[in-house]
Structure formats: C-alpha cells, structure tokens
Amino acid sequence: MIGCSEFCGYYDWTFEWLRRNYGEQAVRKYWEEAICRDSQTHARELIIPKGIAGMVEYWGHTLAEEEAGYTCCYDEDAGYYRIDMYACPSKGYNLEHGYAYYHDYCDHCMGWIKPIMDEAGFVIHHDHNHAGMCWWEIRQAQDDPGPSGPGELTESDVRLREDYDTGHHHTWRASVMEGAD
C-alpha cells in the first residue's frame, strides 16, 4: 500500500499515461469525472450549497492536513476567496523525488476545481509556476472585477515573493485557460 505522499508521483504518472495513450482530452475528462465528480464529492457538497463558507470549511482543514505552506483570505461580502500557496505539498513531493511525468501536473487542481466553481456560480483567477507556488482567487461570477493586483488583497500574496517568478508560469483568467508559455 502506498502512503498519501507517495500517491503524488503515481498521480503524475497516471496523467502522463492517459495523455500518451488517449490524448490530452482524456486527462481532462479524468480530472472532471474521476476527481471532481467521484473522489472530491465532499468538496462539491460543501462548496456548491455554501459558496465561500464551504470553501473556507473545505480548504481550511484540507490544506492544514496536507501541511501545505499557504495563506488564505476571504470576504463573503466582497465575494472572494483567495489562497496563496508558497509550498505545495503535492508538487513539492514530486520535485523532491524527481517525478516529472505529465507536462503540467499543477493543472490538475484547476481541472477538478473549475467544474465545481462553474456549477456554484464562481470563476477562478489562478497562476502557478511549476515550482510549488501558486495563487487562486475565486470570485462570484456575476460580480467578477478580474484578479486583484499583487498585494491588493493580502500582504502575504505569493506574487510578492522574490522567488515566485521562477519556473514556467501558467495562468487562468476567470474560467478560460490562457497558457502563459
């Protein structure tokens, strides 16, 4: 039996195996069906009915249990929830052990989170650097002003870190992926 940390490498390998044998669309289908609609039903059941309060409840305990290096801030009245990840435990484990199978392992988070947010009426602004750092800004779709500027919502904004610009960045704006290659 593999432990929860070792799972990250197998996850990464599985994404690449699916891509190589069935194409990129199969990977995205896997994220939505197997992760979003199957293994993460508990997240859906909190976020869809409760909105930001459900996000606080879900990620508050999940990221703490995973021992992630992160901060979060939210304002239900202003309609946003934000996570700044400076030490992703999943990507960090893969980097530490030399696992690099799928070309964008970090993208799986948005791959399963986006369908939940779409259904709940939220959009995601997101960027990750493939070095274990990212930020997510989730906003109510009807009131979305776009992403905040660095440091605008929190002084612990990962974009303010000197080492954040390392790596190869991929950016999401609202619900549409923009490959910032």
C-alpha positions as CSV (number, residue, x, y, z in Angstrom):
1,M,0.0,0.0,0.0
2,I,1.3,3.5,-0.8
3,G,1.1,6.4,1.5
4,C,-0.7,9.6,0.8
5,S,2.6,11.4,-0.2
6,E,3.8,8.6,-2.5
7,F,0.4,8.9,-4.2
8,C,1.5,12.2,-5.8
9,G,4.1,10.5,-8.0
10,Y,1.6,7.9,-9.2
11,Y,-0.9,10.6,-9.8
12,D,1.6,12.4,-12.0
13,W,2.5,9.2,-13.8
14,T,-1.2,8.4,-14.4
15,F,-1.9,11.8,-16.0
16,E,1.0,11.2,-18.5
17,W,-0.1,7.6,-19.2
18,L,-3.6,8.8,-20.0
19,R,-2.2,11.6,-22.2
20,R,0.2,9.4,-24.1
21,N,-2.3,6.6,-24.7
22,Y,-5.6,8.5,-25.1
23,G,-4.8,12.2,-25.6
24,E,-5.0,15.4,-23.6
25,Q,-8.8,15.3,-23.6
26,A,-8.7,12.0,-21.7
27,V,-6.7,13.6,-18.9
28,R,-9.1,16.5,-18.6
29,K,-12.0,14.0,-18.6
30,Y,-10.3,12.1,-15.9
31,W,-9.9,15.2,-13.8
32,E,-13.5,16.1,-14.1
33,E,-15.1,12.6,-13.8
34,A,-12.7,10.7,-11.5
35,I,-11.5,13.5,-9.3
36,C,-14.2,16.2,-9.4
37,R,-17.3,14.0,-9.6
38,D,-16.0,11.0,-7.7
39,S,-13.2,11.4,-5.2
40,Q,-13.9,15.1,-4.4
41,T,-17.7,14.8,-3.8
42,H,-17.1,16.0,-0.2
43,A,-15.7,19.3,-1.7
44,R,-18.6,19.6,-4.0
45,E,-21.1,19.0,-1.2
46,L,-19.6,21.9,0.8
47,I,-18.8,24.4,-1.9
48,I,-21.9,24.2,-4.1
49,P,-24.5,24.9,-1.4
50,K,-22.4,27.0,0.9
51,G,-20.3,29.1,-1.5
52,I,-17.4,30.9,0.2
53,A,-18.2,29.4,3.6
54,G,-17.9,26.0,2.0
55,M,-14.5,26.9,0.5
56,V,-13.3,28.1,4.0
57,E,-14.5,24.8,5.5
58,Y,-13.1,22.6,2.8
59,W,-9.6,24.2,2.2
60,G,-9.2,25.2,5.9
61,H,-8.9,21.6,7.0
62,T,-7.6,20.0,3.8
63,L,-4.6,22.3,3.4
64,A,-3.8,22.1,7.1
65,E,-3.9,18.3,7.0
66,E,-1.7,18.2,3.9
67,E,0.8,20.5,5.7
68,A,0.8,22.9,2.8
69,G,2.7,26.2,3.1
70,Y,-0.1,28.7,2.3
71,T,-2.2,31.6,3.5
72,C,-5.7,32.4,2.6
73,C,-8.1,35.3,2.9
74,Y,-11.7,35.8,2.1
75,D,-14.5,38.3,2.3
76,E,-18.0,36.9,1.8
77,D,-19.5,40.4,1.4
78,A,-16.9,41.3,-1.3
79,G,-17.4,37.8,-2.8
80,Y,-13.9,36.4,-2.9
81,Y,-11.8,33.6,-1.5
82,R,-8.0,33.6,-2.1
83,I,-5.3,31.1,-1.5
84,D,-1.6,31.9,-1.8
85,M,0.5,28.7,-1.9
86,Y,4.2,29.0,-1.4
87,A,4.9,25.3,-0.6
88,C,2.5,22.9,-2.4
89,P,2.9,19.6,-0.6
90,S,1.9,17.6,-3.7
91,K,4.1,19.3,-6.3
92,G,6.9,19.7,-3.7
93,Y,6.9,16.0,-3.1
94,N,7.2,15.3,-6.8
95,L,10.0,17.8,-7.2
96,E,11.9,16.4,-4.2
97,H,11.7,12.9,-5.6
98,G,12.4,13.8,-9.2
99,Y,8.9,12.9,-10.5
100,A,8.0,14.9,-13.6
101,Y,5.9,12.8,-15.9
102,Y,2.9,15.0,-17.0
103,H,3.8,18.3,-18.6
104,D,1.6,20.4,-16.2
105,Y,1.0,18.4,-13.0
106,C,-0.2,21.6,-11.3
107,D,-3.1,22.0,-13.7
108,H,-5.0,19.1,-12.2
109,C,-6.1,21.3,-9.3
110,M,-8.0,23.6,-11.7
111,G,-9.0,20.6,-13.7
112,W,-11.2,19.3,-10.8
113,I,-12.0,22.6,-9.1
114,K,-13.2,24.6,-12.1
115,P,-16.3,22.3,-12.7
116,I,-17.3,22.8,-9.1
117,M,-16.9,26.5,-9.3
118,D,-18.8,26.7,-12.6
119,E,-21.7,24.9,-11.0
120,A,-21.6,27.0,-7.9
121,G,-21.5,30.3,-9.8
122,F,-17.9,31.3,-9.3
123,V,-14.9,32.0,-11.5
124,I,-11.2,31.3,-10.8
125,H,-8.2,33.5,-11.5
126,H,-5.1,31.5,-11.0
127,D,-1.4,31.2,-11.8
128,H,1.1,28.5,-10.9
129,N,4.8,28.4,-11.5
130,H,5.6,24.6,-11.6
131,A,7.9,25.1,-8.6
132,G,5.3,24.5,-5.9
133,M,3.8,28.0,-5.8
134,C,0.5,29.4,-7.0
135,W,-2.4,31.6,-6.2
136,W,-6.1,31.2,-6.6
137,E,-8.6,34.0,-6.5
138,I,-12.2,32.7,-6.6
139,R,-15.0,35.2,-7.1
140,Q,-18.7,35.2,-7.6
141,A,-19.2,35.2,-11.4
142,Q,-21.8,38.0,-11.5
143,D,-19.5,40.4,-9.6
144,D,-16.1,39.5,-11.0
145,P,-13.9,42.5,-11.4
146,G,-11.0,40.3,-12.6
147,P,-7.9,39.4,-10.5
148,S,-6.6,41.7,-7.8
149,G,-3.2,43.2,-8.2
150,P,-0.2,41.9,-6.3
151,G,-0.6,42.7,-2.6
152,E,-4.0,44.3,-3.1
153,L,-6.0,41.7,-1.0
154,T,-3.2,40.4,1.3
155,E,0.3,41.3,2.2
156,S,1.1,37.5,2.0
157,D,0.3,37.5,-1.7
158,V,2.7,34.9,-3.2
159,R,3.2,37.2,-6.2
160,L,5.2,39.5,-3.9
161,R,7.8,36.8,-3.1
162,E,11.2,37.2,-4.8
163,D,11.2,33.5,-5.8
164,Y,7.7,33.5,-7.3
165,D,8.9,34.4,-10.8
166,T,10.9,31.2,-11.0
167,G,9.6,28.4,-13.0
168,H,7.3,28.2,-16.0
169,H,4.0,30.0,-15.4
170,H,0.5,29.0,-16.5
171,T,-2.3,31.5,-15.9
172,W,-6.1,31.1,-15.7
173,R,-8.2,34.1,-16.1
174,A,-11.8,33.5,-14.9
175,S,-12.9,30.3,-16.4
176,V,-10.7,30.3,-19.5
177,M,-7.2,28.8,-19.6
178,E,-4.5,31.1,-21.0
179,G,-1.3,29.2,-21.4
180,A,1.3,31.8,-20.3
181,D,4.1,30.0,-22.1
